[in-house]
Amino acid sequence: MLRRLVAERATGALLRDSGTLYLVDGQVVHAESPSAPGIDILLTVGGRLRPESWQWAVDQAGARGSVGRFLVDSGQVPGGELELCHLGALFDAAFFTLSPGSGATRFRYGVAHWIGPVSPVPAQAVAREAARRRELLGRLWPHPEVDTAPVVRARGLPAASVTGRQRALLALADGARTPQDIARLLGRPAFHTLVDVRRLAAAGAIATPTAAVPPLGMPAPLARAAAEAEAVADVALLRRLRDGLETAL
């Protein structure tokens, strides 16, 4: 559907269960997802803009769909900074919106977002970046369950083994907050938080949820075979990590 809409130079909203892409003349001008902090959170929690200044901009310019232009013209945010933040929010939300298995896809012609035009991006570039990000996460730690499970700290990793960004993440890992919760609290893109979560999980600093327990009554030979298969997968993973480290060094 996205390819067809690009060919049509369509304007409107592409809706999926995991988020929404806003198009103007076939280009992506904005994206939103419940899994990603919005541009408002990136600007305010990140310290670039006071919350009351953001609300003032929405009140003044939201109805006419020009909040972005208003922020720049009123001197609240420099144009270049707004563009960078907007692109970060767009690619972040698009990653989740375009994820496989996100349910039915539908398009509403003529729908516009109140942020207004900031920095349009070709839809092909958005789709390529979403695919690249999925591949990167798989290379870092091929256990996608850590992306949505509450973040649980593991014990025994020296503080020097993690970066400042990762320490801030770990400080909020209370066993109840998900990576998306932590991203909102830190005012960071959700994808960047997932990268840190997967790296920390690969390093043993974050617990990876255990595989499902075999159903009660499973014959012992089948249970043993399942356990052996899991062990083989773990060994293969460790070898891939070792080869990757050797290549990087």
C-alpha positions in Angstrom: 0.0 0.0 0.0 2.8 2.4 0.8 4.4 1.9 -2.6 1.0 2.6 -4.3 0.5 5.7 -2.2 3.9 7.0 -3.2 3.1 6.4 -6.8 -0.1 8.3 -6.4 1.6 11.2 -4.6 -1.1 10.7 -2.0 -1.8 13.0 1.0 -3.3 11.6 4.2 -2.7 9.2 7.1 -1.5 5.6 6.8 -2.9 3.9 9.9 -1.8 0.6 11.5 -2.2 -0.8 15.0 1.3 0.1 15.8 1.3 3.7 14.6 0.5 6.2 11.9 2.5 7.7 9.0 1.4 11.1 7.6 2.0 11.7 3.9 2.0 14.8 1.8 2.4 14.3 -2.0 3.7 10.8 -1.3 6.4 11.8 1.2 6.3 11.1 4.9 6.0 14.3 6.8 5.4 12.9 10.3 4.9 9.7 12.2 3.4 8.7 15.6 3.4 5.4 17.5 2.2 4.5 21.0 5.6 2.7 21.4 7.7 5.8 20.7 7.9 9.1 22.6 6.4 12.0 20.5 8.2 15.1 19.5 6.7 16.9 22.4 8.4 14.5 24.9 11.7 14.6 23.0 11.7 18.4 23.1 10.4 19.0 26.7 11.9 16.1 28.7 15.1 16.4 26.7 15.4 20.0 28.0 15.1 21.8 24.6 11.8 23.4 25.4 9.7 24.1 28.5 6.4 22.2 28.7 4.4 25.4 29.0 6.1 26.7 25.9 5.1 23.6 24.0 1.5 23.8 25.2 1.4 27.5 24.2 2.5 26.6 20.7 -0.1 23.9 20.4 -2.8 26.3 21.6 -1.8 29.0 19.2 -1.1 27.0 16.1 -2.5 23.5 16.4 -5.8 24.3 14.9 -4.2 25.6 11.7 -1.6 22.8 11.5 1.5 24.9 11.9 2.9 24.1 15.4 6.4 23.5 14.0 6.5 26.8 12.1 5.2 28.7 15.1 7.9 27.3 17.4 10.6 28.6 15.0 8.9 31.9 14.2 8.4 32.7 17.9 12.0 31.9 18.7 11.1 28.9 20.9 13.3 26.4 19.0 15.9 27.1 16.3 14.9 25.8 12.9 17.8 23.3 12.6 17.2 21.9 16.1 13.5 21.5 15.4 14.3 19.7 12.2 16.7 17.3 13.8 14.3 16.5 16.7 11.4 16.1 14.2 13.4 13.6 12.1 14.3 11.7 15.2 10.7 11.4 16.2 9.6 10.5 12.7 12.1 7.7 12.1 11.5 6.4 15.7 7.7 6.1 15.3 8.0 4.8 11.7 10.2 2.0 12.9 7.3 0.7 15.1 4.6 1.6 12.6 6.2 -0.4 9.8 7.1 -3.4 12.0 5.9 -6.8 10.7 2.7 -8.1 12.1 1.3 -4.7 12.9 -2.3 -5.6 11.9 -4.4 -4.2 9.1 -3.3 -1.2 7.1 -5.7 1.5 6.0 -5.4 5.0 4.5 -7.4 8.1 5.2 -7.1 10.6 2.4 -6.7 14.3 3.2 -5.8 13.9 6.9 -3.0 16.2 8.1 -1.0 16.4 11.4 -1.1 19.5 13.5 2.7 19.7 13.7 2.6 21.0 10.1 5.4 20.7 7.5 8.9 20.4 9.0 11.2 18.0 7.1 9.5 15.7 4.6 11.3 12.4 3.9 10.9 10.0 0.9 8.8 7.0 1.9 11.4 4.7 0.5 14.0 6.1 2.8 11.7 5.6 5.8 11.0 2.0 4.9 14.8 1.3 4.3 15.7 2.8 7.6 13.1 0.8 9.5 14.4 -2.4 7.9 18.0 -1.4 8.7 17.1 -0.9 12.4 15.4 -4.2 12.6 18.5 -5.9 11.3 20.7 -4.0 13.7 18.7 -5.1 16.7 18.8 -8.7 15.5 22.6 -8.5 15.3 23.0 -7.0 18.7 20.9 -9.6 20.6 18.5 -11.9 18.7 15.9 -12.0 21.5 13.1 -9.5 20.7 11.3 -10.2 23.9 13.6 -7.8 25.7 12.1 -5.0 23.6 8.7 -5.1 25.4 9.4 -6.9 28.7 10.0 -5.0 31.9 13.7 -4.3 32.2 15.3 -6.3 35.0 18.9 -5.6 36.0 21.3 -8.5 36.4 24.0 -8.5 39.1 27.7 -8.6 38.9 28.5 -6.3 36.0 31.1 -3.6 36.9 29.9 0.0 36.5 32.9 0.7 34.2 31.5 -1.7 31.7 28.5 0.5 30.8 28.3 4.0 29.2 26.8 7.0 30.8 23.7 6.6 28.6 23.3 3.0 29.7 23.8 3.9 33.4 20.9 6.3 33.1 18.8 3.5 31.6 19.8 1.0 34.3 19.0 3.5 37.0 15.3 3.4 35.9 15.3 -0.4 35.5 13.0 -1.3 38.4 11.7 -4.6 37.0 8.3 -3.0 36.1 9.2 -0.3 33.5 9.5 -1.4 29.9 12.1 0.1 27.5 9.3 2.3 26.1 8.5 3.6 29.6 12.2 4.3 30.2 12.5 6.1 26.9 9.7 8.5 27.8 11.2 9.2 31.3 14.6 10.0 29.7 13.2 11.9 26.8 15.0 9.7 24.3 13.9 7.9 21.1 12.5 4.5 21.9 14.7 2.8 19.2 17.9 4.2 20.8 16.7 2.8 24.1 16.1 -0.6 22.5 19.7 -0.5 21.2 21.0 0.1 24.7 18.7 -2.6 26.1 19.9 -5.2 23.6 23.6 -4.3 24.1 23.2 -4.6 27.9 21.3 -7.9 27.6 24.1 -9.2 25.4 26.6 -8.1 28.0 24.7 -9.8 30.8 23.7 -6.5 32.5 20.0 -7.0 31.7 18.1 -10.3 32.2 16.6 -11.8 29.1 13.2 -13.4 29.7 13.4 -17.2 29.9 11.9 -19.4 27.2 8.5 -20.8 27.8 8.4 -23.8 30.1 7.4 -27.0 28.3 3.7 -27.9 29.0 3.0 -30.2 31.9 3.0 -33.8 30.9 5.5 -33.3 28.0 7.4 -36.6 27.5 10.9 -36.5 29.0 12.6 -37.2 25.6 10.9 -34.2 24.0 11.8 -32.0 27.0 15.4 -33.1 26.7 15.4 -32.5 23.0 14.0 -29.0 23.5 16.7 -28.2 26.1 19.5 -29.5 23.9 18.2 -27.4 20.9 18.2 -24.3 23.1 21.8 -25.0 24.3 23.0 -25.4 20.7 21.4 -22.1 19.8 23.1 -20.4 22.8 26.5 -21.8 21.7 25.9 -20.6 18.1 25.0 -17.2 19.5 28.1 -17.0 21.6 30.2 -17.9 18.6 28.6 -15.2 16.5 29.2 -12.6 19.3 32.9 -13.8 19.5 33.4 -13.5 15.8 31.8 -10.0 15.8 34.0 -8.8 18.6 37.1 -10.2 16.8 36.1 -8.4 13.6 35.5 -5.1 15.5 38.8 -5.3 17.2 
